Amino acid sequence: MKAFGPPHEGPLQGLVASRIETYGGRHRASAQSTAGRLYPRGYPVLDPSRRRLQQYVPFARGSGQARGLSPMRLRDPEPEKRHGGHVGAGLLHSPKLKELTKAHELEVRLHTFSMFGMPRLPPEDRRHWEIGEGGDSGLTIEKSWRELVPGHKEMSQELCHQQEALWELLTTELIYVRKLKIMTDLLAAGLLNLQRVGLLMEVSAETLFGNVPSLIRTHRSFWDEVLGPTLEETRASGQPLDPIGLQSGFLTFGQRFHPYVQYCLRVKQTMAYAREQQETNPLFHAFVQWCEKHKRSGRQMLCDLLIKPHQRITKYPLLLHAVLKRSPEARAQEALNAMIEAVESFLRHINGQVRQGEEQESLAAAAQRIGPYEVLEPPSDEVEKNLRPFSTLDLTSPMLGVASEHTRQLLLEGPVRVKEGREGKLDVYLFLFSDVLLVTKPQRKADKAKVIRPPLMLEKLVCQPLRDPNSFLLIHLTEFQCVSSALLVHCPSPTDRAQWLEKTQQAQAALQKLKAEEYVQQKRELLTLYRDQDRESPSTRPSTPSLEGSQSSAEGREV
């Protein structure tokens, strides 16, 4: 009997022989006589009387029924037979031996997948990871648009260039969907099948591939409802591809491709997780290498596949611009400009969400460095108990008077010396945020700084440079524009003083601008609300307030 695996992989040869025999292969008598020669002592061998692999048990109950496939799991020999006595039992449970056993079992599993295909996932996983019952039969396209347009030889050069640009949009869409399916049908399916037998349990498929199935469903829907009908119309009529037929689909681009917001928010963490697993987990590294060499992967690397969605979503404006550049008709240009604006608007939304997510992570990291809030010294335990509910500073809360998409950011920090009243100078550490300045005291036994003064809100803060080139005065005002507190700040150098003054003024200007924008937006929403109420019930509201009246109402509400 010929060996179907590499000559040095005796167990794999036995496994392949068993599979061939199980599914109708011929079993030669020579295989029985050479069994002892092919397999070293302790390896599983073919039992001709029962036609199965000794020392192997089924993969899982009911698995692989759709394909007639039942992958196998290696069963460790009994410790007494391999090593003898209590010493053998100790060696069997050693970490190195367990790692070697897992590595060997992983090798057997992957070889089984290569020879007989990937077992189908159980129903609970199938609903999430498998996309489309009918496969990819609908995602097909000709080699060239010229095959669909019989009169292409009589077309102008400019129109031919337009068709080439549209054809690139269609073909790259299908190529991209196939690359996405590498992640679900090969990488995720392989990982989940291995985890069913206890391998790579520490790796999370959800963390690695996130909502990739949602992306695939989004693109399949986009093809079925937008790109596919345009292609079918050309197939049926023999006329050139019409970019105007794509307009309705691209105008709803933001709603269709909303799953990309979640993917782009997590792509950095996903890439970092994949790198960490490959660097620290030898079994996962071996699995990824097997996937990257698999014929279905097209030699695509895992890191390259994970970044593909980000690259694709940002490529749509370029593809549409290429079509626009080669479309002389005014009607087509108008439609393409509207499509480009819809796509770019959605990309701006994604960028804003990503930036906000990064800012929130940065703020959370800064907030972790700031500890207890101890701005008062309570005279008794009873007073301290009553103050405790109000002695917590939450820096992650929204900024007052600013739109919710703007997040508080740490702008500057550093050590200074402050003096309040006639007291001596105190070594402190300042944190300048987008809307507040914190005076803290580093703690020796902890990495967190203790807040020792009430937060100084930037909109009520005045900074005055003093004659000393290293010093400036911090004045905090009340709602009546009266002095609430004052701190004399002494910086390590004139350069540090200049930096603190400049950063504080810039932060105050930015905060004032954000509050003004939010104020105008609130007035517009209020005016729209009045107008909508007038349309709904004109009898109950005799007249619509003017813009000035609405503004006065808004100002009165804010006061």
N, C-alpha and C positions, 0 to 999 in steps of 0.2 A: 504494500500500500504506500502511495507517495505521500510525503509530508507536505501539508499545505501551509505551514508557517516556517519561520527561519529555522535552520538546522539545530541551533542551540536551544530552542524553546520547546523542550519536550512536552510540558503540560499543555501548551497551546495546540500541539499536534494532536494530542489525545482528544482535546475538546473539539477540534474541527472534525476529526474522524467520527466522533460520536454524533455530531450534527448531521453529517452527510449520511450516516447510516440511518439516523432517525427519520430523515426526510427523503428516503428512497435511494440512497447511494449504495453501491456494492461493497460488500465486506469480504475482502480476500483472506484466504487461510493464512497467507504469509504474515498478515498483521498480527495473528494470534501468536505465532512462533517468535516474532521479533518484539513482542511487547516488552519483555524484560530488558531487551537490548536498547530499545528506544527511550525508555523512561528510567531514570535513576531510582534508587530505592527511596521509598517514602512518597513518590509522586503518584498521582492518580493514574490508573491504567484502565483500559477498556475491558469490561467483563463480557466475553462473547456469549455466555449463557443468558445474561439478562439484558444485554445490549444497552448498557448505561455506563456512566463514569462512576467508578468507586470513589468514595470520599467527597462527592459533590451532592448538593441538595438543591431543590428548585429555587429559582430567583425570588419569586414571591407568588403567593396563591393567586391564580387567575391572571397573572401578568403575561403579556405578549400573546393573548389569545387571538387578537385581530390578525396577526401575521403568522400564527402557528409557531411562535418563538417563545421559548422559556429559557432565558439566560440563567447562568449557573453561579453558585457561590461556593467558594473554596472553604472546606471544613478543615480546621486545624487537626492534625493527628493528636492522639492522646499523649499527654506529657510523659507517661511512664514508658510508652513504646519508643518515643523519640530520644529522650534523654535519660530516663531511668531514675526512679526514686524521687526524693524531694528536691534534689538539685535541678532535675529537669523541669519540675513544676516552677521553680523560681526563675529559671531562664526563660520559660515560655511567657511569663508575665512581665519580663523586663521591657522597658520602653523601646529599646533599639530593636528587639525581636518583633514587637508588635508593629513597629514602623515598617520593618522589612516585609512582614506578612501583609500589611495593607498595601504596600507598594506592589507586591506580587499580585494581589487580588485585583488592584486597579489595572495592572497590565492585562490580566486575563479578561476583565470586563471590556476594556477598550478594544481588545482584539476581537471579542465577540461582536461588538457593535460594528467593527469594520467589515467583518465577514457576513453578518446576517442582518444588518440594518439596526436602526434605533428602535427599541420597543416603544409602543405607544403609551402615553402617560395615562394614569388613572383618570376617571371622569372628573374628580374634584380639581385636578390640575389642568385637565384638558380645556375646561371652560375658559380659563384665563390665558393659557399659553398657545393653544391651537387656534389659528385664524382661518376660517373658510373651510367648509366641508368639501367643496369641489376642487380644492387645490388652486393652482394658479393658471388654469386653462384660459381664463378670460384675460390674463395679463400677457398678451402676445402682440407682436408688432412686426411689420415687414422690415426688410433690410434697408429700404429707402422709400421716401415718399414718391419717387418717380414710378415705382411699381403700381401706385394707386391712381396716378394722373396720366392718362394716355397722351394728352396733348402737352406734356411738359417741354417738348422740343420747341414749340411755338411760343412759349412764355418768355417774357422779358427777363433780363439778367437780375434786375432788382426784385422781381417777384420770386424768382428762383432762390435768391438769397433769403427772402422772407420765409419761404417754405423750409429752407435749411434750418433757420433759427427756431421755427415752430417744431420741426422734427426733433431738434435737440432737446426741447422742453419735454416732448413725449418720451423719447428713448431714455433720457436720464432719469425720468420718473420711474420707469420700470426697473432699471438697473438698481436704483436706490432701494426700492421695495424688496428686491431679491436680497440685497445686502442686509436689510433689516431682518429678514427671515432667517439669515444665518444665525443671528443671536437667539431666536426663539426655537428654531427647528433643530439646531445643532448644539449650541453652547448651553442654552437653558434646559433643553430636553435631556442632553447628556448628563448635566449636573443633577437634575432631579431624579433621573433613573439611578445614578450612582448613590444618591442619598437614600433611596429606598432600600439599599442593602447595607447602609451604615457607613458609606464612604463620603468624605468631604462634607460631613454634617456641619462643620463650623463655617461654611461658606453660605452666604445668603443670596439666593437667585434674585430676590426682590431688590436687594441693594445693588446688585450688579447690573441688572437690566431694567429695573424700575417699571415705567409704563410703556416700554417698547411695544408690547402688544396693542396698546391703544394707538400708538403712532401708525402701526401697520393698518389697523382698521380705518384710521382716518384717511390714509392714502388710498386704500382700496375704495373707500366711498368717494373720494375725490376723483379717482379714475372712472368709476362706474357712472358718476353723475355729471362730470365736467369734461375731462379729457377724452374718455372713451367715446361718448356720443359724437364729439367733433371728428374723431378718427373714423367712426362708423359712417358718418355722413359722407366723408370723402371716399370711403370704400364703395359706397352705394352709388354716388353720383359721378365719380371720376373727376370732380372739380377740386381745385387747390384747397388746402386747409384754410379755414376762415378764422382769424383771431377774434372777431366779434362774438363768435359762439362761445368763447371762454369767459366773457365778461361777467355774466351772472354768477358763475362759480367763484371767480376771484374777488368779486365785490363782497362776498360773505367769507372771505379768507380768515378773518379773525375768529369767527364762530367755528368754522370747520377745523382749524388747526390749533384750537385752544389747548389740547394736551401737550403741546410743545412748551407752554409756560412752565409746567411742572418739570418736564425733562431738563430744560435749560437751567432751572433753579438748582437742580441736583447734579448736573454733569460734572462739576469740579469734585464734589465728594465721591461720585461714582468712579471717576478716573483714579483718585487717590486710593480708594478702597481696592480697586483692581490691581494697582501697582503694589500695594502692601501685601495682598494675598499672594501674588506671584513671587515676591521677594522673600516672604517668610514661610510659605507653605509649599514644600516640595511636591506634594501630591497634586495640589491645584496647578502648580507650574507644569507638571507632566501632563495633566489633563488639557490645559490650554495649548500646549505644544501639539498634542494629538489633534485637537480641533483645528489648529492653524494649518496643519499638514493634510487635513481631510480634503477630499476632492470637492466637497460641497462648499468649502470655505473660500475657494478661489485664492488661497494664500493670503487672505485678509487677516491682519493682526487684531487682537482683541482691542487694544487701545485705539486703533484706527476705526474699528467698527463703532466704538462708544462715542466718538466725536462726529460721526457721520450725520446724525440728526441736526446738530448745530450748524454744520456746514451746508446741509441741504436747505434748511429754512432761510438762511441768509443768501442763498443763490437765486431764489425766485426773482427778485428785482433785476438782477443782472440778465437773466434769461428773457424777461419781458422787455427790458431796455434794448436787447439785441433785436427782438421782433419789431419794436417801435422804430428803431433806426432804419429798418428796411421796409417800412410800411408807408407809402406815399399818400394814401387816401386819408382825407381829413376825418372821416367817420371812424376808421380803424385807429387813427392816432388818438382821437378823443377817448375811445374805449380803452385803449392800452394805457393812457395816462391815468384814467380812473382806476384801472387794475393795479398799476404800480403804486399809486397813492394808498390804496387799501392794504397792500402787502407791507409797505414801508410803515404805515401807521401801526400795524400789528407788531412789527419788529421793534418799533419804538416802545410799545407797551411791554414787550418781553424784556428789553434792555432796562426799562424802568423797574420792572419786577425783580430782575437779577440784581440791579444796583441796590434796591431796597433790601433785598435779602442779605447782601454782603454788608450793608450798613448795620443791619440788625445784629448780625454775627459779631461785627466789630464792637458795637455798643455792649452786647452781652459780655464780651471778653473784658471790656473796660470796667463794666459794673462789677465783675467778679473781683476786681482788685480793690474795690472800695467796700469797707466793712461796716462796723457799727456807727450809729448816728448818736453822738454824745455831745450835743452843743450846750447842754445845761448840767449843772451839778445839783441834783435834788437834795434838799436839806434832810430828808427822812426817807425811810423805806416806803412809807405810805404814799408820799409824793412820787417817788420813783415808780411805784406800781401803777399810779394813775397816768404817768407820762409815757409808760412803755408802749401803749397802742399807737402813740403818735411819734414814735422815735424810729421810724423806718423810712428810708429814702429809696424810692423805686425809680432808678434812672431809665428803665426801659418803658416807662409810661409815655404816652404821646406828649408832644410839645403843645402848650396852650396857644390857641389862636392861629394854628398852622395846619394846613391840609394833612390828612393822615398818611399820605404817601411819603412825607418827609420825616426822616428819622434823625434823632439826636446823635451827634457825632463828637468824638473827642478830637479837639483841634490842637491843643498844646498842653504840655505838662512839664513840671520841673520844680526843683527845690528853691525856696527863697526864705528870707527872714522877715517877719512882720512884727509891727509894734502897734498896740492899741492903747490909746490913752497914755497914762504915765507909767504903764508897766514896761518891763524889759522886753528885749527882742526875743522872738520865739522862732525856732526852726520849724518850718512847715513845708508841705508839698501841695502845690496848686494844680488843679485839673480844670482846664478851660473847655467847656462843651459848647454846643451850638447856641444854647439859650441860658446857660448858667455857669457860674464860677464857684468851685468848691475849694474850701480851705481844709486840708486834712493833716493828720499827724501820722507818720509811718510808725508801725508797731514792730518792735524788735522780735517778738516771738511768733509773729504771723506775717504772711505776705500781703495782707490787706491793710489799707490805710484807714484810720478812724477820722470821721468827719467831726471837726471841733468848732465850726462856726455855721450858722444858718446859711443855706444856699443863697448866693448873691445873683439875682436875676439880671441878665444883661440889659434888658430894656430899662432897668432902674439903676444902672451902674454908670458912674462917671469916673474916668481915669485922668488924672492930672500929673504931668511930669514935674519933678522938683528940681531945685538947683543942683543937688547931688546927682551926678550923671548915672548913678546906679539905682536911684530910688524914684518911686512915683506913689501917688496917693489914690487909694480906692475909696470912693464915696458911694454908699448905697442909699437910695432915696425911697421915701414912702409914696403912697398914692397921691399925697398932697405936695409932692416934690420937695419934701423936707428931708433933712439928713436923718437916716436911721442908724447907720454905723459908718465908721471910717477906719481904714487900715493903712498904715504906712508900710510899703513894700520895698524891701531892699534886695536887689538882684545881685547875682555873683559878678556881673560885668555890665558895662554900658550896652553891649550887644544884646544881652539877655533882656535888658529893660526895653530896648527898642523893639525886640521881637514880641514881648508881652503886650506892649501898647498897640503895635500894628495888628496882631492877630485878634485882639479884643475889639478894636474898631471895625475890622473886617467882619467879624462875627455879628456885631451889632447891626451893621448895614445889611447883611444878608438876612438876619432875622426880621428886621423892619420890612424888607421887601416881601418876604414870605407872608407876613401878617397882612400886609396891604393887599396882596393877591387873594388871600383867603377872604378878606373882608369884601372885596369887589365881587368875588364869586358867590358869596352868601347873599349879597344884595340882588344879583341877577336871578338866583334861584327863588328868592322871595317875590320878585316882580313876576316871574313866570308862574308862580303859584297863584298870585292874585288874578292874572289873566285867565288861567285855566278855570278858576272858580267863577269868573264872569261868564265864560262860555257855557258852563254847566248849569248855572242858576242865574240868569240875567234879571229875573223878577225880584230876587232877594237882594241883589247888589246893584243899585241904580247906576253906578258909575265906576269906571276903572281908575284906580289911583295913578297919578302921573309918576314919571321916573323920579322926580324930585321928592314926591310924597312917599314913594316906596323907599327911597334912600333915607328919608327922615325916619320912617318906621323902623328900618333896619338899624339905624344909629340908635334910636330910642331903645330897641330891644337889646342891643349890645351893652348899652349903659346900664 
